[in-house]
Amino acid sequence: MSKLIYSIILIVIGALVGIYLPWYAMGVAFGLIAFVLNMPLKSSFLTGFLAGFVLWVVSALWLDIQHPSTLPSRMAQVFPLKGNVFVLFVLTGLLGGLFSGIWTWAGARLRQK
């Protein structure tokens, strides 16, 4: 399967898991998906990173649009982001992508052993 198909599967399953379970359950789900689908080890981290990045940025934007609040702008002022909320969302995506990429790589690596 192509990386795009793997990414779409990860995003859909991650979104469903994120609705019903805590945030860290998404990582376990990514690892299980990589294990079950026998994801190639070479591209597993990048695929998981991109899927997690997209999922976390879109969900942060969605929550901000659905429930307008001053919290994101205040958090952007607490961090050295000069009040830029967009950078805060990108930072959230980077952390989510790193988290998801490591779990996806771990699931693919477990399958290789």
All heavy atoms as an XYZ file, in Angstrom:
880
protein
N       0.839     -1.185      0.000
C       0.000      0.000      0.000
C       0.883      1.248      0.000
O       1.994      1.219      0.482
C      -0.896      0.018      1.229
C      -2.082     -0.913      1.133
S      -3.350     -0.554      2.332
C      -2.727     -1.430      3.742
N       0.338      2.315     -0.477
C       1.115      3.554     -0.546
C       1.073      4.297      0.796
O       0.232      4.026      1.657
C       0.593      4.440     -1.664
O      -0.652      4.984     -1.295
N       1.977      5.244      0.920
C       2.046      6.036      2.143
C       0.773      6.849      2.359
O       0.356      7.057      3.487
C       3.246      6.973      2.091
C       4.560      6.270      2.084
C       5.688      7.257      1.939
C       6.971      6.533      1.645
N       8.075      7.436      1.358
N       0.168      7.288      1.262
C      -1.065      8.072      1.369
C      -2.202      7.244      1.964
O      -2.939      7.712      2.833
C      -1.461      8.626      0.003
C      -2.726      9.469     -0.026
C      -2.536     10.729      0.802
C      -3.104      9.811     -1.444
N      -2.320      5.997      1.527
C      -3.367      5.114      2.060
C      -3.121      4.850      3.538
O      -4.052      4.902      4.346
C      -3.420      3.790      1.271
C      -3.714      4.049     -0.207
C      -4.419      2.828      1.875
C      -5.064      4.646     -0.472
N      -1.860      4.571      3.893
C      -1.528      4.370      5.308
C      -1.866      5.623      6.130
O      -2.418      5.525      7.224
C      -0.041      4.045      5.490
C       0.347      2.634      5.138
C       1.420      2.381      4.292
C      -0.334      1.545      5.670
C       1.794      1.096      3.979
C       0.036      0.250      5.358
C       1.104      0.031      4.515
O       1.471     -1.250      4.210
N      -1.535      6.787      5.593
C      -1.807      8.032      6.317
C      -3.296      8.255      6.514
O      -3.729      8.655      7.599
C      -1.211      9.225      5.564
O       0.183      9.127      5.528
N      -4.087      7.983      5.483
C      -5.535      8.164      5.601
C      -6.105      7.197      6.634
O      -6.949      7.582      7.456
C      -6.209      7.982      4.230
C      -5.845      9.164      3.323
C      -7.727      7.866      4.367
C      -6.259      8.996      1.890
N      -5.643      5.961      6.625
C      -6.103      4.979      7.615
C      -5.739      5.448      9.022
O      -6.564      5.392      9.944
C      -5.514      3.588      7.318
C      -6.118      3.020      6.036
C      -5.736      2.632      8.485
C      -5.444      1.767      5.529
N      -4.508      5.922      9.191
C      -4.077      6.390     10.512
C      -4.890      7.601     10.974
O      -5.270      7.682     12.143
C      -2.587      6.739     10.481
C      -1.607      5.572     10.390
C      -0.197      6.088     10.192
C      -1.684      4.698     11.615
N      -5.166      8.519     10.071
C      -5.929      9.711     10.449
C      -7.353      9.344     10.849
O      -7.863      9.822     11.869
C      -5.917     10.742      9.299
C      -4.527     11.360      9.171
C      -6.952     11.834      9.532
C      -4.335     12.214      7.945
N      -7.993      8.474     10.079
C      -9.385      8.095     10.383
C      -9.462      7.344     11.706
O     -10.277      7.667     12.575
C      -9.982      7.273      9.223
C     -11.299      6.653      9.621
C     -10.147      8.137      7.994
N      -8.607      6.351     11.882
C      -8.620      5.578     13.130
C      -8.219      6.466     14.305
O      -8.808      6.392     15.385
C      -7.690      4.356     13.030
C      -8.131      3.422     11.902
C      -7.617      3.607     14.347
C      -9.417      2.686     12.126
N      -7.221      7.324     14.101
C      -6.795      8.228     15.172
C      -7.897      9.192     15.587
O      -8.064      9.481     16.763
N      -8.661      9.689     14.613
C      -9.771     10.590     14.938
C     -10.853      9.855     15.717
O     -11.402     10.393     16.688
C     -10.352     11.188     13.663
N     -11.152      8.631     15.319
C     -12.166      7.855     16.041
C     -11.712      7.519     17.453
O     -12.495      7.594     18.404
C     -12.497      6.576     15.266
C     -13.240      6.784     13.946
C     -13.379      5.461     13.206
C     -14.597      7.410     14.192
N     -10.460      7.158     17.592
C      -9.928      6.838     18.920
C      -9.902      8.103     19.785
O     -10.220      8.059     20.971
C      -8.522      6.214     18.799
C      -7.805      6.174     20.125
C      -8.621      4.808     18.222
N      -9.549      9.237     19.177
C      -9.476     10.489     19.915
C     -10.813     10.970     20.440
O     -10.870     11.732     21.400
N     -11.896     10.533     19.819
C     -13.227     10.934     20.281
C     -13.574     10.235     21.593
O     -14.127     10.843     22.507
C     -14.290     10.617     19.210
C     -14.103     11.534     18.012
C     -15.706     10.777     19.776
C     -14.978     11.165     16.824
N     -13.238      8.962     21.706
C     -13.720      8.150     22.821
C     -12.684      7.858     23.900
O     -13.047      7.493     25.014
C     -14.259      6.822     22.290
C     -15.428      7.020     21.357
C     -15.289      6.810     19.996
C     -16.654      7.448     21.835
C     -16.363      7.000     19.133
C     -17.720      7.646     20.988
C     -17.565      7.419     19.639
O     -18.615      7.628     18.796
N     -11.409      7.972     23.582
C     -10.360      7.593     24.526
C      -9.434      8.771     24.795
O      -9.460      9.765     24.075
C      -9.570      6.411     23.958
C     -10.371      5.115     23.766
C      -9.530      4.084     23.044
C     -10.861      4.566     25.087
N      -8.574      8.671     25.804
C      -7.623      9.759     26.081
C      -6.641      9.957     24.923
O      -6.482      9.095     24.066
C      -6.881      9.279     27.332
C      -7.668      8.167     27.887
C      -8.491      7.606     26.790
N      -5.928     11.078     24.950
C      -5.047     11.449     23.847
C      -3.953     10.423     23.589
O      -3.547     10.205     22.458
C      -4.424     12.823     24.088
C      -3.505     12.871     25.271
C      -3.841     13.143     26.560
C      -2.104     12.630     25.260
N      -2.732     13.086     27.362
C      -1.648     12.772     26.584
C      -1.182     12.305     24.278
C      -0.324     12.599     26.940
C       0.137     12.136     24.632
C       0.564     12.289     25.948
N      -3.441      9.780     24.639
C      -2.331      8.848     24.461
C      -2.775      7.525     23.850
O      -1.954      6.766     23.357
C      -1.602      8.606     25.780
C      -2.502      8.231     26.931
C      -2.922      6.931     27.129
C      -2.932      9.205     27.829
C      -3.743      6.601     28.183
C      -3.757      8.885     28.877
C      -4.159      7.579     29.055
O      -4.984      7.263     30.100
N      -4.061      7.233     23.839
C      -4.554      6.002     23.219
C      -4.372      6.048     21.702
O      -4.279      5.002     21.052
C      -6.011      5.777     23.570
N      -4.309      7.246     21.139
C      -4.086      7.372     19.711
C      -2.715      6.797     19.329
O      -2.565      6.159     18.289
C      -4.171      8.832     19.285
C      -4.051      9.034     17.803
S      -4.189     10.742     17.291
C      -2.838     11.491     18.131
N      -1.715      7.002     20.148
C      -0.391      6.440     19.877
C      -0.407      4.932     19.876
O       0.190      4.282     19.007
N      -1.085      4.352     20.844
C      -1.203      2.894     20.896
C      -1.935      2.384     19.661
O      -1.537      1.384     19.063
C      -1.923      2.458     22.195
C      -2.132      0.962     22.217
C      -1.146      2.916     23.416
N      -2.980      3.095     19.250
C      -3.723      2.707     18.046
C      -2.827      2.786     16.814
O      -2.875      1.901     15.949
C      -4.953      3.588     17.876
N      -1.998      3.828     16.718
C      -1.078      3.951     15.582
C      -0.093      2.792     15.560
O       0.215      2.247     14.505
C      -0.332      5.279     15.651
C      -1.073      6.436     15.072
C      -2.451      6.492     15.047
C      -0.395      7.511     14.542
C      -3.140      7.566     14.514
C      -1.052      8.588     14.004
C      -2.434      8.613     13.998
N       0.421      2.417     16.730
C       1.333      1.279     16.808
C       0.664     -0.021     16.400
O       1.243     -0.834     15.684
N      -0.566     -0.230     16.855
C      -1.293     -1.443     16.488
C      -1.599     -1.482     14.986
O      -1.494     -2.542     14.359
C      -2.595     -1.539     17.284
C      -2.449     -1.900     18.752
C      -3.794     -1.791     19.462
C      -1.872     -3.289     18.904
N      -1.955     -0.353     14.424
C      -2.234     -0.303     12.987
C      -0.968     -0.609     12.190
O      -0.997     -1.371     11.218
C      -2.813      1.070     12.597
C      -4.198      1.233     13.201
C      -2.867      1.231     11.087
C      -4.725      2.639     13.141
N       0.153     -0.032     12.598
C       1.421     -0.310     11.909
C       1.792     -1.778     12.025
O       2.311     -2.370     11.073
C       2.523      0.563     12.483
N       1.502     -2.382     13.168
C       1.797     -3.796     13.368
C       0.888     -4.670     12.513
O       1.347     -5.573     11.823
C       1.641     -4.148     14.853
C       1.933     -5.581     15.163
C       3.232     -6.014     15.290
C       0.904     -6.489     15.332
C       3.513     -7.339     15.573
C       1.161     -7.811     15.617
C       2.482     -8.246     15.741
N      -0.406     -4.405     12.545
C      -1.380     -5.236     11.836
C      -1.230     -5.112     10.320
O      -1.317     -6.107      9.594
C      -2.818     -4.877     12.283
C      -3.862     -5.519     11.394
C      -3.029     -5.278     13.730
N      -1.000     -3.898      9.823
C      -0.891     -3.690      8.381
C       0.503     -3.987      7.841
O       0.734     -3.841      6.645
C      -1.274     -2.256      8.026
C      -2.720     -1.861      8.279
C      -2.951     -0.409      7.872
C      -3.670     -2.776      7.547
N       1.409     -4.405      8.705
C       2.778     -4.723      8.307
C       3.399     -3.554      7.543
O       3.910     -3.706      6.435
C       2.819     -6.007      7.477
C       4.213     -6.600      7.406
O       5.104     -6.206      8.150
N       4.390     -7.538      6.507
N       3.345     -2.400      8.159
C       3.849     -1.169      7.552
C       5.364     -1.267      7.363
O       6.058     -1.772      8.244
C       3.501      0.016      8.449
C       3.636      1.349      7.798
S       3.083      2.690      8.874
C       1.332      2.469      8.796
N       5.879     -0.815      6.216
C       7.331     -0.870      6.008
C       8.077     -0.012      7.022
O       7.672      1.118      7.317
C       7.536     -0.345      4.586
C       6.233      0.160      4.127
C       5.172     -0.284      5.071
N       9.155     -0.542      7.534
C       9.899      0.124      8.603
C      10.522      1.437      8.133
O      10.575      2.401      8.883
C      10.985     -0.812      9.145
C      11.732     -0.360     10.383
C      10.775     -0.194     11.550
C      12.814     -1.347     10.733
N      10.970      1.483      6.879
C      11.647      2.680      6.369
C      10.763      3.915      6.402
O      11.226      5.003      6.716
C      12.125      2.444      4.941
C      13.287      1.516      4.824
C      13.714      1.397      3.376
C      14.881      0.455      3.235
N      15.284      0.320      1.830
N       9.506      3.760      6.048
C       8.626      4.926      5.949
C       7.624      5.035      7.091
O       6.775      5.922      7.076
C       7.864      4.874      4.621
O       7.026      3.740      4.592
N       7.728      4.170      8.086
C       6.713      4.153      9.140
C       6.740      5.421      9.983
O       5.684      5.977     10.303
C       6.882      2.918     10.026
O       8.142      2.937     10.661
N       7.934      5.896     10.353
C       7.989      7.096     11.187
C       7.432      8.301     10.449
O       6.631      9.061     10.997
C       9.411      7.386     11.661
C       9.504      8.644     12.488
C       9.159      8.614     13.822
C       9.884      9.846     11.932
C       9.207      9.767     14.596
C       9.939     11.006     12.683
C       9.606     10.962     14.023
N       7.845      8.486      9.197
C       7.389      9.640      8.425
C       5.880      9.596      8.188
O       5.193     10.610      8.314
C       8.121      9.722      7.091
C       7.790     10.921      6.223
C       8.145     12.217      6.935
C       8.501     10.817      4.895
N       5.362      8.415      7.885
C       3.926      8.270      7.672
C       3.153      8.586      8.950
O       2.165      9.322      8.929
C       3.598      6.846      7.200
O       4.353      6.560      6.027
C       2.123      6.686      6.906
N       3.597      8.040     10.073
C       2.949      8.317     11.350
C       3.085      9.767     11.758
O       2.154     10.360     12.300
N       4.259     10.364     11.483
C       4.467     11.767     11.821
C       3.514     12.657     11.038
O       2.871     13.545     11.607
C       5.916     12.174     11.535
C       6.202     13.615     11.857
C       6.546     13.974     13.142
C       6.109     14.596     10.885
C       6.796     15.296     13.455
C       6.359     15.919     11.188
C       6.710     16.279     12.474
N       3.417     12.442      9.738
C       2.542     13.279      8.908
C       1.074     13.100      9.295
O       0.326     14.078      9.375
C       2.755     12.961      7.435
C       4.105     13.383      6.870
C       4.237     12.940      5.422
C       4.309     14.872      6.994
N       0.667     11.861      9.550
C      -0.721     11.610      9.944
C      -1.025     12.260     11.291
O      -2.071     12.893     11.469
C      -0.995     10.116      9.995
N      -0.124     12.119     12.251
C      -0.320     12.729     13.561
C      -0.298     14.246     13.492
O      -1.097     14.911     14.151
N       0.597     14.802     12.678
C       0.664     16.250     12.517
C      -0.648     16.794     11.973
O      -1.224     17.733     12.525
C       1.827     16.616     11.581
C       1.974     18.092     11.351
C       2.677     18.862     12.250
C       1.409     18.700     10.239
C       2.829     20.225     12.050
C       1.540     20.056     10.031
C       2.255     20.824     10.937
N      -1.127     16.189     10.904
C      -2.383     16.645     10.294
C      -3.540     16.492     11.273
O      -4.355     17.410     11.442
C      -2.664     15.873      8.986
C      -4.072     16.099      8.494
C      -1.658     16.259      7.927
N      -3.603     15.354     11.935
C      -4.703     15.092     12.861
C      -4.715     16.087     14.018
O      -5.768     16.629     14.365
C      -4.611     13.658     13.377
C      -5.720     13.179     14.281
C      -7.055     13.215     13.548
C      -5.433     11.767     14.750
N      -3.575     16.360     14.610
C      -3.528     17.256     15.763
C      -3.760     18.711     15.362
O      -4.437     19.447     16.097
C      -2.195     17.096     16.490
C      -2.125     15.862     17.328
C      -2.388     14.592     16.925
C      -1.777     15.782     18.699
N      -2.201     13.724     17.967
C      -1.828     14.428     19.059
C      -1.404     16.715     19.645
C      -1.532     14.000     20.343
C      -1.103     16.273     20.927
C      -1.177     14.930     21.261
N      -3.229     19.139     14.221
C      -3.451     20.519     13.794
C      -4.916     20.733     13.436
O      -5.532     21.733     13.832
C      -2.526     20.896     12.614
C      -2.949     22.205     11.982
C      -1.090     20.994     13.079
N      -5.480     19.794     12.686
C      -6.884     19.937     12.293
C      -7.799     19.901     13.509
O      -8.745     20.689     13.605
C      -7.273     18.856     11.262
C      -8.769     18.784     11.056
C      -6.567     19.111      9.947
N      -7.518     19.026     14.461
C      -8.375     18.967     15.647
C      -8.213     20.226     16.509
O      -9.191     20.716     17.089
C      -8.111     17.702     16.467
O      -6.781     17.647     16.898
N      -7.015     20.790     16.588
C      -6.829     22.041     17.339
C      -7.569     23.194     16.663
O      -8.224     24.003     17.326
C      -5.342     22.362     17.465
N      -7.467     23.258     15.340
C      -8.201     24.287     14.605
C      -9.705     24.103     14.740
O     -10.453     25.067     14.913
C      -7.807     24.277     13.134
C      -6.457     24.872     12.790
C      -6.103     24.585     11.343
C      -6.453     26.354     13.055
N     -10.149     22.867     14.653
C     -11.580     22.563     14.767
C     -12.113     22.990     16.134
O     -13.175     23.597     16.234
C     -11.818     21.084     14.528
C     -13.242     20.681     14.622
C     -13.889     20.140     15.705
C     -14.227     20.793     13.603
N     -15.188     19.909     15.419
C     -15.437     20.304     14.120
C     -14.208     21.261     12.306
C     -16.604     20.273     13.390
C     -15.372     21.214     11.565
C     -16.552     20.728     12.119
N     -11.396     22.642     17.179
C     -11.827     23.028     18.522
C     -11.826     24.546     18.689
O     -12.706     25.100     19.347
C     -10.935     22.383     19.579
C     -11.166     20.899     19.824
C     -10.099     20.348     20.756
C     -12.543     20.658     20.389
N     -10.841     25.209     18.107
C     -10.785     26.667     18.214
C     -11.932     27.324     17.453
O     -12.482     28.326     17.910
C      -9.449     27.177     17.683
C      -9.261     28.655     17.940
O      -9.511     29.085     19.085
O      -8.875     29.365     17.007
N     -12.307     26.755     16.327
C     -13.417     27.313     15.543
C     -14.760     27.026     16.217
O     -15.630     27.891     16.285
C     -13.395     26.758     14.108
C     -12.194     27.313     13.357
C     -14.682     27.079     13.364
C     -11.931     26.639     12.024
N     -14.918     25.828     16.741
C     -16.179     25.439     17.362
C     -16.429     26.145     18.690
O     -17.573     26.433     19.028
C     -16.226     23.926     17.585
C     -16.302     23.131     16.313
C     -17.592     23.381     15.576
O     -18.668     23.436     16.166
N     -17.497     23.574     14.266
N     -15.375     26.371     19.447
C     -15.495     26.980     20.771
C     -14.517     28.139     20.883
O     -13.436     27.991     21.456
C     -15.214     25.949     21.867
C     -16.008     24.701     21.733
N     -17.345     24.648     22.040
C     -15.680     23.456     21.303
C     -17.794     23.432     21.814
N     -16.803     22.694     21.361
N     -14.868     29.295     20.344
C     -13.949     30.442     20.401
C     -13.612     30.807     21.845
O     -14.484     30.854     22.704
C     -14.719     31.563     19.714
C     -15.879     30.936     19.045
C     -16.122     29.615     19.683
N     -12.337     31.020     22.068
C     -11.870     31.321     23.412
C     -10.620     32.181     23.311
O      -9.961     32.240     22.267
C     -11.565     30.018     24.142
O     -10.924     30.264     25.363
N     -10.276     32.806     24.409
C      -9.032     33.566     24.456
C      -7.862     32.701     24.918
O      -6.726     33.174     24.933
C      -9.175     34.755     25.417
O      -9.474     34.275     26.727
C     -10.259     35.705     24.936
N      -8.135     31.462     25.274
C      -7.076     30.602     25.788
C      -5.940     30.378     24.799
O      -4.765     30.485     25.187
C      -7.655     29.265     26.252
C      -6.654     28.303     26.888
C      -6.064     28.920     28.150
C      -7.320     26.980     27.197
N      -6.198     30.073     23.520
C      -5.058     29.892     22.604
C      -4.181     31.136     22.485
O      -2.948     31.027     22.479
C      -5.717     29.560     21.261
C      -7.032     28.993     21.615
C      -7.452     29.706     22.860
N      -4.784     32.294     22.426
C      -3.961     33.510     22.323
C      -3.195     33.770     23.613
O      -2.051     34.234     23.575
C      -4.824     34.711     21.954
O      -5.803     34.936     22.933
N      -3.786     33.463     24.744
C      -3.072     33.635     26.013
C      -1.935     32.626     26.136
O      -0.864     32.954     26.651
C      -4.031     33.500     27.189
C      -5.001     34.670     27.258
C      -5.808     34.675     28.515
N      -6.329     33.342     28.836
C      -7.330     33.117     29.660
N      -7.935     34.113     30.253
N      -7.735     31.895     29.895
N      -2.155     31.385     25.660
C      -1.085     30.382     25.687
C       0.044     30.768     24.736
O       1.209     30.511     25.017
C      -1.627     29.001     25.320
C      -2.508     28.387     26.386
S      -1.701     28.229     27.988
C      -0.390     27.109     27.617
N      -0.306     31.368     23.610
C       0.718     31.823     22.671
C       1.537     32.962     23.256
O       2.682     33.175     22.851
C       0.068     32.248     21.360
N       0.970     33.691     24.206
C       1.730     34.741     24.879
C       2.604     34.184     25.990
O       3.665     34.730     26.277
C       0.784     35.804     25.434
C       0.137     36.630     24.358
C      -0.929     37.569     24.900
O      -1.260     37.531     26.075
N      -1.473     38.406     24.021
N       2.157     33.081     26.604
C       2.952     32.450     27.663
C       4.228     31.859     27.066
O       5.318     32.027     27.599
C       2.137     31.356     28.389
C       3.017     30.523     29.285
C       1.014     31.989     29.187
N       4.079     31.151     25.935
C       5.245     30.619     25.235
C       5.884     31.750     24.438
O       5.233     32.742     24.131
C       4.833     29.481     24.300
C       4.349     28.255     25.022
C       3.049     27.822     24.856
C       5.176     27.549     25.865
C       2.589     26.698     25.509
C       4.733     26.425     26.524
C       3.430     26.003     26.352
N       7.145     31.622     24.080
C       7.782     32.719     23.319
C       7.349     32.713     21.847
O       8.152     32.553     20.942
C       9.274     32.428     23.470
C       9.346     30.972     23.690
C       8.111     30.594     24.456
N       6.050     32.878     21.607
C       5.506     32.853     20.253
C       4.981     34.221     19.827
O       4.385     34.346     18.761
C       4.380     31.821     20.163
C       4.732     30.391     20.570
C       3.496     29.507     20.516
C       5.820     29.831     19.691
N       5.158     35.217     20.660
C       4.718     36.590     20.391
C       3.217     36.674     20.111
O       2.768     37.482     19.316
C       5.513     37.179     19.241
C       6.995     37.260     19.527
C       7.760     37.798     18.369
C       9.243     37.767     18.714
N      10.084     37.926     17.568
N       2.448     35.804     20.749
C       0.998     35.847     20.627
C       0.455     35.257     19.339
O      -0.736     35.401     19.059
N       1.272     34.583     18.553
C       0.833     34.020     17.285
C       0.181     32.659     17.517
O       0.859     31.681     17.826
C       2.027     33.893     16.333
C       1.598     33.625     14.919
O       0.470     33.232     14.654
N       2.522     33.844     14.000
N      -1.127     32.599     17.355
C      -1.880     31.373     17.617
C      -1.575     30.306     16.563
O      -1.538     29.119     16.864
C      -3.394     31.670     17.682
C      -4.199     30.414     17.878
C      -3.679     32.643     18.801
N      -1.352     30.722     15.321
C      -1.051     29.765     14.263
C       0.214     28.974     14.581
O       0.274     27.769     14.373
C      -0.901     30.481     12.917
C      -0.558     29.567     11.792
C      -1.505     28.707     11.262
C       0.718     29.548     11.261
C      -1.193     27.849     10.234
C       1.051     28.696     10.232
C       0.091     27.843      9.713
N       1.228     29.649     15.105
C       2.470     28.962     15.484
C       2.203     27.992     16.628
O       2.794     26.911     16.682
C       3.569     29.986     15.842
C       4.826     29.293     16.325
C       3.875     30.875     14.662
N       1.305     28.353     17.523
C       0.927     27.451     18.606
C       0.296     26.178     18.052
O       0.599     25.079     18.509
C      -0.036     28.138     19.572
C      -0.507     27.307     20.765
C       0.652     27.061     21.715
C      -1.645     28.002     21.466
N      -0.552     26.309     17.039
C      -1.165     25.131     16.418
C      -0.125     24.279     15.691
O      -0.184     23.053     15.722
C      -2.279     25.536     15.462
C      -3.492     26.099     16.148
C      -4.309     26.988     15.499
C      -3.819     25.744     17.442
C      -5.434     27.514     16.113
C      -4.934     26.257     18.078
C      -5.736     27.138     17.409
N       0.840     24.921     15.045
C       1.914     24.181     14.376
C       2.778     23.449     15.406
O       3.160     22.293     15.197
C       2.763     25.118     13.495
C       4.008     24.421     12.980
C       1.935     25.640     12.331
N       3.059     24.103     16.524
C       3.820     23.462     17.600
C       3.052     22.262     18.150
O       3.641     21.210     18.420
C       4.116     24.474     18.706
C       4.937     23.977     19.885
C       6.323     23.564     19.423
C       5.032     25.055     20.940
N       1.752     22.412     18.312
C       0.908     21.294     18.741
C       0.995     20.154     17.743
O       1.113     18.983     18.117
C      -0.557     21.761     18.880
O      -0.617     22.813     19.821
C      -1.459     20.624     19.307
N       0.951     20.480     16.457
C       1.069     19.465     15.413
C       2.421     18.774     15.422
O       2.504     17.563     15.220
N       3.481     19.529     15.679
C       4.814     18.919     15.739
C       4.926     17.935     16.897
O       5.484     16.841     16.749
C       5.886     20.000     15.860
C       6.151     20.827     14.608
C       7.115     21.967     14.912
C       6.695     19.951     13.499
N       4.395     18.318     18.038
C       4.429     17.402     19.192
C       3.568     16.167     18.938
O       3.969     15.038     19.251
C       3.979     18.132     20.457
C       4.934     19.197     20.971
C       4.315     19.965     22.122
C       6.242     18.578     21.379
N       2.377     16.368     18.378
C       1.513     15.244     18.055
C       2.107     14.358     16.979
O       1.989     13.135     17.024
N       2.760     14.969     15.997
C       3.407     14.190     14.940
C       4.573     13.371     15.468
O       4.758     12.214     15.075
N       5.366     13.961     16.338
C       6.483     13.230     16.938
C       5.975     12.053     17.763
O       6.484     10.932     17.651
C       7.319     14.180     17.801
C       8.576     13.615     18.425
C       9.550     13.184     17.350
C       9.209     14.657     19.326
N       4.974     12.299     18.561
C       4.356     11.248     19.378
C       3.818     10.117     18.494
O       4.091      8.938     18.728
C       3.240     11.876     20.216
C       2.395     10.916     20.981
C       2.868     10.315     22.122
C       1.111     10.613     20.544
C       2.080      9.426     22.831
C       0.326      9.728     21.242
C       0.809      9.129     22.386
N       3.080     10.480     17.454
C       2.479      9.482     16.575
C       3.525      8.750     15.747
O       3.416      7.539     15.515
C       1.480     10.155     15.635
O       0.493     10.819     16.368
N       4.539      9.475     15.294
C       5.592      8.847     14.505
C       6.374      7.809     15.287
O       6.702      6.743     14.767
N       6.665      8.115     16.539
C       7.405      7.156     17.377
C       6.570      5.900     17.607
O       7.079      4.781     17.517
C       7.828      7.817     18.702
C       8.922      8.842     18.429
C       8.291      6.779     19.715
C       9.288      9.696     19.612
N       5.278      6.064     17.884
C       4.427      4.903     18.097
C       4.259      4.084     16.820
O       4.242      2.855     16.859
C       3.067      5.324     18.631
C       3.037      5.400     20.124
C       3.202      6.505     20.887
C       2.858      4.316     21.030
N       3.118      6.178     22.215
C       2.910      4.833     22.331
C       2.655      2.954     20.873
C       2.767      4.048     23.461
C       2.514      2.171     22.002
C       2.574      2.715     23.273
N       4.133      4.745     15.676
C       3.998      4.024     14.417
C       5.277      3.270     14.108
O       5.235      2.110     13.675
C       3.663      5.008     13.277
O       2.530      5.778     13.650
C       3.360      4.268     11.996
N       6.410      3.904     14.312
C       7.685      3.232     14.092
C       7.836      2.028     15.029
O       8.310      0.973     14.615
C       8.845      4.208     14.319
C      10.167      3.552     14.198
C      10.843      3.263     13.051
C      10.975      3.063     15.272
N      12.021      2.632     13.348
C      12.127      2.490     14.712
C      10.825      3.052     16.658
C      13.124      1.926     15.484
C      11.818      2.492     17.419
C      12.954      1.930     16.848
N       7.412      2.187     16.286
C       7.512      1.085     17.246
C       6.655     -0.096     16.821
O       7.077     -1.253     16.934
C       7.109      1.566     18.640
N       5.445      0.164     16.325
C       4.589     -0.925     15.848
C       5.166     -1.627     14.638
O       5.135     -2.857     14.542
N       5.733     -0.862     13.715
C       6.357     -1.464     12.533
C       7.611     -2.232     12.926
O       7.888     -3.311     12.383
C       6.686     -0.394     11.502
N       8.353     -1.709     13.860
C       9.584     -2.379     14.326
C       9.257     -3.681     15.051
O       9.974     -4.672     14.907
C      10.359     -1.437     15.243
C      11.619     -1.984     15.790
C      12.677     -2.000     14.734
N      13.904     -2.512     15.329
C      14.798     -3.184     14.649
N      14.647     -3.401     13.368
N      15.875     -3.618     15.242
N       8.195     -3.673     15.818
C       7.788     -4.875     16.530
C       7.432     -5.982     15.551
O       7.702     -7.154     15.805
C       6.600     -4.553     17.436
C       6.157     -5.629     18.413
C       7.263     -5.949     19.391
C       4.911     -5.187     19.145
N       6.836     -5.620     14.439
C       6.470     -6.596     13.419
C       7.715     -7.183     12.741
O       7.700     -8.336     12.318
C       5.571     -5.920     12.380
C       5.098     -6.796     11.291
C       4.123     -7.808     11.817
N       3.340     -8.352     10.734
C       2.224     -8.961     10.891
N       1.715     -9.110     12.114
N       1.578     -9.461      9.906
N       8.791     -6.418     12.659
C       9.997     -6.868     11.982
C      10.769     -7.897     12.800
O      11.519     -8.674     12.242
C      10.927     -5.673     11.684
C      10.296     -4.614     10.818
C       9.927     -5.099      9.440
O      10.633     -5.886      8.852
N       8.791     -4.652      8.949
N      10.593     -7.888     14.082
C      11.353     -8.821     14.941
C      10.804    -10.220     14.896
O       9.794    -10.619     14.702
C      11.355     -8.329     16.387
C      12.224     -7.132     16.602
C      13.650     -7.536     16.564
C      14.545     -6.324     16.718
N      15.895     -6.628     16.839
